Amino acid sequence: MQKLSSKFAFLLLLLWWQVAPAEDLATVYGLALKNDAELKIAESNYLAAVQALPLASSQRKPQISFDANGSRRESAST
């Protein structure tokens, strides 16, 4: 009986192996990189630093401002 159940288990394993999707190492590695939380955090921090760089360097550039005022006075002629 023990020999029959081990053969049956082996047969099931062999059938599962043929049905299971075949993925190569590059695909598995790519999925691991895509779903790695620490890698996503590091990427977010990097992108935030890249976006903050132009803002930080703008402080060294000259600041230009323009202001204009106008008024008009009408007087009644008598």
C-alpha positions in Angstrom: 0.0 0.0 0.0 2.8 2.4 0.9 4.5 1.7 -2.4 1.3 2.4 -4.3 0.7 5.8 -2.6 4.3 6.9 -3.3 3.9 6.0 -7.0 0.6 7.8 -7.1 2.2 10.9 -5.5 5.1 10.7 -8.0 2.6 10.5 -10.9 0.7 13.5 -9.6 3.9 15.5 -9.2 5.0 14.5 -12.7 1.6 15.7 -14.1 1.7 18.9 -12.2 5.2 19.6 -13.4 4.0 19.3 -17.0 1.0 21.6 -16.5 2.8 24.2 -14.4 3.8 27.3 -16.3 7.4 27.2 -17.3 9.3 30.4 -16.3 12.9 31.0 -16.8 15.2 32.6 -14.3 15.1 36.0 -16.0 11.4 36.1 -15.8 11.3 35.2 -12.1 14.1 37.7 -11.3 12.2 40.4 -13.2 9.0 39.7 -11.2 11.0 39.8 -8.0 12.5 43.2 -8.9 9.1 44.5 -9.9 7.4 43.5 -6.7 10.2 44.4 -4.2 8.9 46.9 -1.7 12.4 48.2 -0.7 13.3 48.7 -4.3 10.2 50.7 -4.9 10.9 52.9 -1.9 14.4 53.6 -3.1 13.2 54.4 -6.6 10.6 56.8 -5.1 13.3 58.6 -3.0 15.5 58.8 -6.1 12.7 60.4 -8.2 11.9 62.8 -5.4 15.5 63.9 -5.3 15.7 64.3 -9.0 12.6 66.5 -9.0 13.9 68.6 -6.1 17.2 69.4 -7.8 15.9 72.1 -10.2 14.1 73.7 -7.3 17.2 73.8 -5.2 19.4 75.1 -8.0 16.9 77.9 -8.8 17.9 79.7 -5.6 21.3 80.5 -7.2 19.7 82.1 -10.3 18.8 85.8 -10.3 15.3 86.7 -9.3 13.4 89.1 -11.5 10.2 90.8 -10.6 8.1 93.4 -12.3 5.5 95.7 -10.8 3.4 98.4 -12.4 0.8 100.8 -11.0 -1.4 103.2 -12.8 -4.0 105.8 -11.9 -6.2 108.1 -13.8 -7.9 111.2 -12.5 -10.8 112.9 -14.3 -12.0 116.2 -13.3 -15.2 117.8 -14.2 -14.9 120.9 -16.4 -17.1 123.8 -15.4 
